[in-house]
Amino acid sequence: MKFINFALLGALLLFYGCAKEGINLQKEEPLWTPYIKENGAKSEILLAFDTKFIPNNTIPTIGNAYTKDIKSQSKEKLGHIYLLARAKGNVIINLDTNSTLDINLEKDKAALQNSSSFKFYEFSSGLIESIVFKSDKQGVCLNFLSNKFINITSATNYYLGDDGFFATILEMSVLKDRGAKIKNLSFFYDFNDDAKEKEARNFTASEKFKFLLSQDIKKQARILSTLCAI
């Protein structure tokens, strides 16, 4: 089982975040990495980073992300990867129109603010996460800033080298000033080795992972707050 070279990914994202001048990077062989989506389906993702990056005064675009259906092998471009935070790549999709948002464009910023549902991807060292923010009425950001409930469904994939990975699928609702209410939490394990899977299952039952999960829940609320402030 082969995955994204997360050590290289982390180094690339750090270089992108720290670069003051253009940098040239040798292309890596394309590698499709399995991951679990927020609806529980298994898919594959490819991160294609630009080999030349020139910083500018806007939010940097550092490459493109693609997905592939495992059964049909059909491929789809997710969109541009942006560098919203140090050592983290992101893709944002407006689910009202099923289109990628270019957050360097004012019209797309406005579309994000008015969207009733959007998806946020985060790629970092050892982790692939997709989060769907949804509002029953009006826009997500309008309701969130008005301290109304926002529904969140997320899938967080944790990779353990080339041994395999596990994922959490989390359903919750959040209020801007009152924290989160968890509705459902489920786990998915994908390992070729039974011992490694047992190790992962023991870890997800530990207090250490419970703390990690609580931090991820807080982070998802912070992401929403950040997106609504763009």
C-alpha positions as CSV (number, residue, x, y, z in Angstrom):
1,M,0.0,0.0,0.0
2,K,1.5,3.3,-1.1
3,F,0.6,6.8,0.1
4,I,1.5,10.3,-0.5
5,N,5.1,11.0,0.7
6,F,3.9,13.0,3.7
7,A,7.5,13.9,4.8
8,L,8.0,15.4,1.3
9,L,4.5,17.0,1.5
10,G,5.3,18.7,4.8
11,A,8.6,20.0,3.4
12,L,7.0,21.3,0.3
13,L,4.3,23.2,2.2
14,L,6.9,24.7,4.5
15,F,9.0,25.8,1.5
16,Y,6.0,27.3,-0.1
17,G,5.1,29.1,3.1
18,C,8.6,30.5,3.7
19,A,9.8,31.2,0.2
20,K,10.7,34.8,-0.6
21,E,11.6,34.1,-4.2
22,G,10.6,31.6,-6.9
23,I,11.6,28.1,-6.1
24,N,12.0,25.1,-8.5
25,L,11.0,21.6,-7.5
26,Q,11.5,18.4,-9.3
27,K,8.2,16.7,-10.1
28,E,7.3,13.6,-8.2
29,E,5.7,10.5,-9.8
30,P,1.9,11.0,-9.5
31,L,0.7,8.9,-6.6
32,W,-3.0,8.3,-5.9
33,T,-3.7,7.9,-2.2
34,P,-6.8,6.2,-0.8
35,Y,-9.0,8.2,1.6
36,I,-12.4,8.2,3.2
37,K,-14.9,10.9,2.2
38,E,-17.3,12.5,4.7
39,N,-20.1,10.3,3.3
40,G,-18.1,7.1,4.2
41,A,-17.2,6.2,0.7
42,K,-13.6,5.3,-0.2
43,S,-11.9,7.2,-3.0
44,E,-8.4,8.2,-4.1
45,I,-6.8,11.6,-4.2
46,L,-3.8,13.1,-6.1
47,L,-2.0,16.2,-5.1
48,A,-0.1,17.8,-8.0
49,F,2.1,20.6,-6.8
50,D,3.5,23.2,-9.2
51,T,7.2,22.8,-9.9
52,K,7.8,26.5,-9.9
53,F,6.2,28.7,-7.3
54,I,6.4,32.5,-7.2
55,P,5.1,34.2,-4.0
56,N,2.8,37.2,-4.4
57,N,0.7,39.4,-2.2
58,T,-2.5,37.3,-2.5
59,I,-3.2,33.8,-1.2
60,P,-0.8,31.5,-3.0
61,T,-2.0,28.8,-5.4
62,I,0.5,25.9,-5.1
63,G,-1.0,23.2,-7.4
64,N,-4.1,21.2,-8.1
65,A,-6.0,18.3,-6.4
66,Y,-7.7,15.5,-8.2
67,T,-10.0,12.6,-7.1
68,K,-10.6,9.2,-8.6
69,D,-13.5,6.8,-8.1
70,I,-12.0,3.4,-7.1
71,K,-14.7,1.3,-8.9
72,S,-15.2,3.3,-12.1
73,Q,-11.7,4.8,-12.2
74,S,-13.3,8.1,-13.3
75,K,-11.2,11.1,-12.4
76,E,-12.3,14.6,-11.4
77,K,-10.4,17.8,-10.8
78,L,-11.2,19.1,-7.3
79,G,-9.5,22.5,-7.9
80,H,-6.6,24.7,-7.0
81,I,-4.7,24.0,-3.8
82,Y,-4.3,27.2,-1.7
83,L,-1.9,27.9,1.1
84,L,-4.2,29.4,3.8
85,A,-1.9,28.5,6.7
86,R,1.7,27.5,7.2
87,A,2.4,23.9,6.1
88,K,-1.2,23.3,5.1
89,G,-2.8,23.1,1.6
90,N,-6.5,23.7,1.1
91,V,-9.2,23.4,-1.5
92,I,-12.6,25.1,-1.1
93,I,-15.7,24.1,-3.1
94,N,-19.1,25.9,-3.2
95,L,-21.6,23.0,-3.1
96,D,-24.4,25.2,-4.1
97,T,-22.8,25.4,-7.6
98,N,-20.4,22.4,-7.3
99,S,-17.6,24.7,-8.3
100,T,-14.1,25.4,-6.8
101,L,-13.7,28.8,-5.2
102,D,-10.8,31.1,-6.1
103,I,-10.4,33.0,-2.9
104,N,-8.2,35.6,-4.7
105,L,-11.3,36.8,-6.6
106,E,-13.8,39.1,-4.9
107,K,-16.8,37.4,-6.6
108,D,-15.7,34.0,-5.2
109,K,-15.3,35.5,-1.8
110,A,-18.8,36.8,-2.0
111,A,-20.1,33.5,-3.2
112,L,-18.4,31.8,-0.2
113,Q,-20.1,34.2,2.2
114,N,-23.5,33.6,0.6
115,S,-23.2,29.8,0.1
116,S,-25.6,27.5,2.0
117,S,-23.1,24.7,1.8
118,F,-19.4,24.4,1.1
119,K,-16.6,21.9,1.4
120,F,-13.2,22.5,2.8
121,Y,-10.2,20.2,2.2
122,E,-7.0,20.3,4.2
123,F,-3.8,18.5,3.3
124,S,-0.9,18.4,5.8
125,S,1.8,16.0,7.0
126,G,0.1,12.7,7.8
127,L,-3.5,13.9,7.4
128,I,-6.2,14.5,4.7
129,E,-9.4,16.1,5.9
130,S,-12.6,17.0,4.2
131,I,-15.3,19.1,6.0
132,V,-18.8,20.0,4.7
133,F,-20.4,23.0,6.3
134,K,-24.1,23.3,5.8
135,S,-26.9,25.6,6.8
136,D,-30.6,24.7,6.6
137,K,-31.6,28.3,5.7
138,Q,-29.7,31.2,4.3
139,G,-25.9,31.3,4.0
140,V,-23.6,29.3,6.3
141,C,-21.6,32.4,7.2
142,L,-24.6,34.6,7.8
143,N,-26.1,32.0,10.2
144,F,-22.8,31.3,11.9
145,L,-22.1,35.0,12.6
146,S,-25.7,35.3,13.8
147,N,-24.9,32.5,16.3
148,K,-27.3,30.0,14.7
149,F,-26.5,26.3,14.4
150,I,-24.3,25.1,11.5
151,N,-24.2,21.5,10.5
152,I,-20.8,20.0,10.0
153,T,-19.9,16.6,8.5
154,S,-16.2,15.7,8.3
155,A,-13.8,12.9,7.5
156,T,-10.3,13.0,8.9
157,N,-7.8,10.5,7.5
158,Y,-4.7,9.7,9.6
159,Y,-1.9,7.9,7.7
160,L,0.7,5.7,9.5
161,G,3.5,5.6,6.9
162,D,2.8,2.9,4.3
163,D,1.2,0.6,6.9
164,G,-2.3,1.9,6.3
165,F,-4.6,4.5,7.6
166,F,-7.7,5.1,9.7
167,A,-10.4,7.8,9.5
168,T,-13.0,9.4,11.7
169,I,-16.3,10.5,10.3
170,L,-17.9,13.1,12.5
171,E,-21.3,14.7,12.4
172,M,-22.0,17.7,14.6
173,S,-23.6,21.1,14.9
174,V,-21.8,24.2,16.0
175,L,-22.7,27.6,17.4
176,K,-20.2,30.5,17.2
177,D,-20.1,31.2,20.9
178,R,-21.3,27.9,22.4
179,G,-19.1,25.2,21.0
180,A,-20.1,22.0,19.3
181,K,-22.7,19.3,19.8
182,I,-21.7,15.8,18.5
183,K,-24.4,13.9,16.7
184,N,-22.4,10.9,15.5
185,L,-18.9,9.6,15.4
186,S,-17.7,6.6,13.4
187,F,-14.4,5.0,12.5
188,F,-12.9,3.4,9.4
189,Y,-9.7,1.3,9.4
190,D,-7.7,0.3,6.3
191,F,-4.7,-1.9,7.1
192,N,-3.1,-4.9,5.4
193,D,-1.6,-6.1,8.7
194,D,-3.9,-7.2,11.5
195,A,-1.4,-6.1,14.2
196,K,-1.2,-2.6,12.7
197,E,-5.0,-2.4,12.7
198,K,-5.2,-3.5,16.3
199,E,-2.7,-0.9,17.2
200,A,-4.7,1.8,15.5
201,R,-8.0,0.6,17.1
202,N,-6.3,0.7,20.5
203,F,-5.0,4.2,19.8
204,T,-8.5,5.5,18.8
205,A,-9.8,4.2,22.2
206,S,-7.1,6.0,24.1
207,E,-7.3,9.2,26.1
208,K,-4.6,10.7,23.9
209,F,-6.8,10.2,20.8
210,K,-9.8,11.6,22.6
211,F,-7.8,14.8,23.3
212,L,-6.7,14.8,19.6
213,L,-10.3,14.5,18.5
214,S,-11.4,17.3,20.8
215,Q,-8.7,19.6,19.3
216,D,-9.9,18.7,15.8
217,I,-13.5,19.6,16.7
218,K,-12.3,23.0,17.9
219,K,-10.1,23.4,14.8
220,Q,-13.1,22.8,12.5
221,A,-15.0,25.6,14.2
222,R,-12.0,27.9,13.8
223,I,-11.8,27.0,10.1
224,L,-15.4,28.1,9.7
225,S,-14.7,31.3,11.6
226,T,-11.7,32.0,9.4
227,L,-13.5,31.3,6.1
228,C,-16.4,33.5,7.1
229,A,-13.9,36.3,7.7
230,I,-12.2,36.1,4.3
